[in-house]
Amino acid sequence: MGSFIEDFFKGRDTGLVIDWTQMPTYNTIMAVAAGAGLIFMYMLGRALVRDKQFKAEGWALTAGVLGLILTTTGLHMTLVWPFAMYFPFDNIVFGEPSLAFGVLLLAASLYLWKRGDQIVAADDRAAEAAAVARPMGIFVLGMGLALFGIALAGLVFQLFAAPAEEPISGIVADYPMIEAIFMSLLFAFVGLGAALFPIALRGFSSKQPMSGVAKLVGVTWLVTGIIFLLFGAMNFFTHIGLIVNTMQ
């Protein structure tokens, strides 16, 4: 099955050349920050339930750092259309989810910073935080469904295939479905956690055993967060290699 990606890179056997002034990219730092953010969400939920020495300031600063990176890069990629001339769908695939996640993290940072003492003093810290987060569950659910849409588009249109000139990822350039399946599943599992997030908030408490749904959300975001973090870190090498191999 042919794809847009295959057609664009069909000249790679004779040496692919890309005009990088028309194709900026920084989904490297976005992937690392998104992965760290997903891991942060798991760790925050665990700390609210189990950590007897919970310090809200450290969690607020972490959420603020990650939220600032994702909000600024995501906002730029979302509003500058097309961000990359050759891949206009990157605005939707990477820009918009990063913007949404970044703003949510900034909101969490503000809450943890301003109401940290209130959380620590609460008889049930987990229930206190869940009550505040519950209205935001509507938007998180919506973004979860959006991530399902991105995952489906990735499979149907084979959006994530790397060219042969990209180190490591380019090894499977002749089999675009491999990376399409890998990345689509990654988006889908993050979306699963987001879609279940409103349900996970129900009964979220440090006074009773964590529900199966809450555990599933936590594990899903932890695993996908680790993968995004490592994949983004690897891309600092592979994207540099792609630029070196394809610049004029």
C-alpha positions as a printed NumPy array, in Angstrom:
array([[  0.   ,   0.   ,   0.   ],
       [  1.376,   3.379,  -1.   ],
       [  1.297,   6.415,   1.253],
       [  1.991,  10.128,   1.278],
       [  5.217,   9.439,   3.156],
       [  6.394,   6.86 ,   0.642],
       [  5.626,   9.175,  -2.281],
       [  7.493,  12.051,  -0.686],
       [ 10.558,   9.926,   0.04 ],
       [ 10.48 ,   7.921,  -3.186],
       [ 13.715,   9.571,  -4.313],
       [ 15.744,   8.401,  -1.33 ],
       [ 17.685,   5.834,  -3.389],
       [ 19.311,   8.679,  -5.337],
       [ 19.912,  10.79 ,  -2.261],
       [ 17.148,  12.684,  -0.499],
       [ 17.552,  16.456,  -0.129],
       [ 15.29 ,  18.472,   2.176],
       [ 15.004,  22.243,   2.385],
       [ 15.15 ,  22.5  ,   6.167],
       [ 14.249,  26.193,   6.1  ],
       [ 10.78 ,  24.956,   5.099],
       [ 10.693,  22.07 ,   7.569],
       [ 11.498,  23.121,  11.132],
       [ 11.263,  20.408,  13.743],
       [ 11.395,  20.295,  17.514],
       [  9.175,  17.394,  18.39 ],
       [ 12.316,  16.058,  20.073],
       [ 11.991,  18.268,  23.165],
       [  8.205,  17.939,  22.925],
       [  8.405,  14.13 ,  23.082],
       [ 10.772,  14.194,  26.067],
       [  8.566,  16.7  ,  27.91 ],
       [  5.367,  14.802,  27.061],
       [  6.913,  11.546,  28.263],
       [  8.108,  13.18 ,  31.469],
       [  4.651,  14.715,  31.901],
       [  2.92 ,  11.339,  31.645],
       [  5.35 ,   9.846,  34.162],
       [  4.755,  12.897,  36.367],
       [  1.002,  12.255,  36.344],
       [  1.547,   8.674,  37.512],
       [  3.987,   9.74 ,  40.223],
       [  1.732,  12.577,  41.42 ],
       [ -1.251,  10.258,  41.778],
       [  0.878,   7.754,  43.65 ],
       [  2.298,  10.458,  45.93 ],
       [ -1.153,  11.86 ,  46.757],
       [ -2.266,   8.407,  47.868],
       [  0.857,   7.089,  49.59 ],
       [  3.379,   9.843,  50.387],
       [  3.036,  10.881,  54.024],
       [  5.607,  13.661,  53.504],
       [  3.965,  15.178,  50.417],
       [  5.616,  18.472,  49.385],
       [  3.444,  20.323,  46.894],
       [  6.119,  22.85 ,  45.876],
       [  8.341,  20.314,  44.12 ],
       [  5.409,  18.889,  42.175],
       [  4.258,  22.396,  41.238],
       [  7.682,  23.361,  39.889],
       [  7.935,  20.158,  37.852],
       [  4.479,  20.631,  36.346],
       [  5.345,  24.252,  35.571],
       [  8.585,  23.408,  33.756],
       [  6.999,  20.676,  31.639],
       [  3.839,  22.711,  31.049],
       [  5.809,  25.747,  29.864],
       [  7.787,  23.686,  27.331],
       [  4.719,  21.918,  25.948],
       [  2.525,  25.027,  25.906],
       [  5.006,  27.255,  24.076],
       [  6.104,  24.675,  21.508],
       [  2.605,  23.291,  21.082],
       [  1.071,  26.754,  20.695],
       [  3.617,  27.719,  18.055],
       [  3.149,  24.505,  16.113],
       [ -0.636,  24.783,  16.366],
       [ -0.899,  28.397,  15.179],
       [  1.82 ,  28.455,  12.49 ],
       [  0.088,  26.669,   9.61 ],
       [  1.606,  24.705,   8.073],
       [  4.445,  24.402,  10.563],
       [  6.359,  22.121,   8.195],
       [  5.626,  22.605,   4.495],
       [  6.008,  18.913,   3.688],
       [  4.055,  17.627,   6.689],
       [  1.184,  20.013,   7.525],
       [ -0.516,  17.308,   9.574],
       [  2.256,  17.67 ,  12.189],
       [  0.37 ,  20.733,  13.434],
       [ -2.477,  18.446,  14.468],
       [ -0.584,  15.284,  15.368],
       [  2.074,  16.849,  17.596],
       [  1.168,  20.498,  18.101],
       [ -2.385,  20.351,  19.386],
       [ -2.015,  17.466,  21.9  ],
       [  1.178,  19.079,  23.248],
       [ -0.626,  22.392,  23.668],
       [ -3.529,  20.734,  25.491],
       [ -1.255,  18.726,  27.801],
       [  0.943,  21.758,  28.447],
       [ -1.949,  23.98 ,  29.529],
       [ -3.291,  21.216,  31.786],
       [  0.122,  20.894,  33.429],
       [  0.329,  24.664,  33.917],
       [ -3.093,  24.576,  35.579],
       [ -1.908,  21.754,  37.843],
       [  1.227,  23.728,  38.653],
       [ -0.791,  26.792,  39.652],
       [ -3.119,  24.724,  41.823],
       [ -0.301,  22.847,  43.554],
       [  1.621,  26.08 ,  44.164],
       [ -1.294,  28.141,  45.447],
       [ -3.143,  25.42 ,  47.348],
       [ -0.253,  23.221,  48.44 ],
       [ -0.841,  23.847,  52.132],
       [ -4.531,  23.067,  51.723],
       [ -3.724,  19.758,  50.041],
       [ -1.216,  18.772,  52.722],
       [ -3.644,  19.696,  55.522],
       [ -6.545,  17.78 ,  53.979],
       [ -7.633,  14.6  ,  55.719],
       [ -7.707,  12.882,  52.312],
       [ -5.222,  14.538,  49.929],
       [ -6.112,  12.306,  46.985],
       [ -9.845,  13.002,  47.3  ],
       [ -9.162,  16.739,  47.656],
       [ -7.141,  16.851,  44.434],
       [ -9.621,  14.615,  42.601],
       [-12.503,  16.914,  43.496],
       [-10.66 ,  19.895,  42.008],
       [ -9.64 ,  17.965,  38.855],
       [-13.087,  16.474,  38.205],
       [-14.481,  19.318,  36.019],
       [-11.348,  19.17 ,  33.854],
       [-12.102,  15.517,  33.15 ],
       [-14.444,  16.574,  30.353],
       [-11.589,  18.127,  28.359],
       [ -9.221,  15.256,  29.172],
       [-11.83 ,  12.796,  27.89 ],
       [-12.202,  14.839,  24.692],
       [ -8.456,  14.831,  24.098],
       [ -8.386,  11.09 ,  24.728],
       [-10.898,  10.606,  21.918],
       [ -8.817,  12.955,  19.756],
       [ -5.755,  10.786,  20.349],
       [ -7.752,   7.774,  19.134],
       [ -8.415,   9.759,  15.954],
       [ -4.712,  10.515,  15.533],
       [ -3.866,   6.833,  16.068],
       [ -6.384,   5.784,  13.411],
       [ -5.072,   8.396,  10.96 ],
       [ -1.535,   7.167,  11.602],
       [ -2.511,   3.656,  10.559],
       [ -4.692,   4.597,   7.59 ],
       [ -2.297,   7.151,   6.093],
       [  0.999,   5.683,   7.436],
       [  2.016,   9.069,   8.831],
       [  4.997,   8.144,  10.986],
       [  7.326,   6.332,   8.571],
       [ 10.94 ,   7.559,   8.68 ],
       [ 13.078,   7.944,   5.526],
       [ 16.067,   5.704,   4.9  ],
       [ 18.378,   8.672,   5.557],
       [ 17.313,   8.826,   9.214],
       [ 19.632,   6.796,  11.49 ],
       [ 18.084,   3.89 ,  13.443],
       [ 14.444,   4.566,  12.461],
       [ 15.407,   4.473,   8.78 ],
       [ 16.261,   0.782,   9.055],
       [ 12.569,  -0.008,   8.531],
       [ 11.992,   2.716,   5.906],
       [ 10.852,   0.117,   3.371],
       [  8.199,  -1.112,   5.822],
       [  6.271,   2.055,   6.751],
       [  3.582,   0.142,   8.632],
       [  6.07 ,  -0.845,  11.348],
       [  6.582,   2.68 ,  12.652],
       [  2.982,   3.587,  11.845],
       [  1.74 ,   0.772,  14.101],
       [  4.262,   1.598,  16.831],
       [  3.433,   5.301,  17.027],
       [ -0.31 ,   4.79 ,  16.542],
       [ -0.442,   2.321,  19.421],
       [  1.497,   4.78 ,  21.558],
       [ -1.026,   7.54 ,  20.865],
       [ -3.926,   5.128,  21.371],
       [ -2.739,   3.975,  24.8  ],
       [ -2.194,   7.55 ,  25.986],
       [ -5.71 ,   8.248,  24.704],
       [ -7.038,   5.249,  26.62 ],
       [ -5.677,   6.649,  29.869],
       [ -7.153,  10.066,  29.089],
       [-10.554,   8.608,  28.181],
       [-10.666,   6.688,  31.459],
       [ -9.374,   9.603,  33.544],
       [-12.83 ,  10.941,  34.58 ],
       [-13.822,   7.474,  35.779],
       [-10.527,   7.067,  37.633],
       [-11.234,  10.235,  39.622],
       [-14.364,   8.687,  41.12 ],
       [-13.491,   7.244,  44.472],
       [ -9.834,   8.304,  44.121],
       [ -8.814,   8.383,  47.749],
       [ -5.973,   7.656,  50.136],
       [ -8.506,   6.141,  52.545],
       [ -9.493,   3.177,  50.394],
       [ -7.865,   0.809,  47.876],
       [ -7.237,   2.304,  44.448],
       [ -9.773,   1.233,  41.836],
       [ -8.845,  -0.972,  38.909],
       [ -9.572,   1.874,  36.478],
       [ -7.246,   4.241,  38.344],
       [ -4.502,   1.611,  38.316],
       [ -5.003,   1.057,  34.586],
       [ -4.745,   4.793,  33.876],
       [ -1.597,   5.036,  35.984],
       [  0.146,   2.05 ,  34.406],
       [ -0.867,   3.129,  30.894],
       [  0.564,   6.614,  31.35 ],
       [  3.681,   5.331,  33.095],
       [  4.549,   2.866,  30.312],
       [  3.739,   5.237,  27.44 ],
       [  5.545,   8.051,  29.256],
       [  8.732,   6.002,  29.512],
       [  8.501,   5.106,  25.812],
       [  7.899,   8.722,  24.75 ],
       [ 10.777,   9.903,  26.951],
       [ 13.24 ,   7.374,  25.524],
       [ 11.981,   7.8  ,  21.948],
       [ 12.291,  11.576,  22.182],
       [ 15.797,  11.305,  23.626],
       [ 16.799,   8.937,  20.794],
       [ 15.424,  11.405,  18.266],
       [ 17.939,  14.005,  19.349],
       [ 20.443,  11.765,  17.568],
       [ 18.28 ,  10.48 ,  14.733],
       [ 16.869,  13.888,  13.758],
       [ 20.327,  15.459,  13.777],
       [ 21.496,  12.58 ,  11.587],
       [ 18.568,  13.069,   9.215],
       [ 19.358,  16.764,   8.851],
       [ 23.044,  16.094,   8.21 ],
       [ 22.22 ,  13.376,   5.659],
       [ 19.678,  15.419,   3.716],
       [ 20.747,  19.077,   3.862],
       [ 21.997,  20.719,   0.696]])
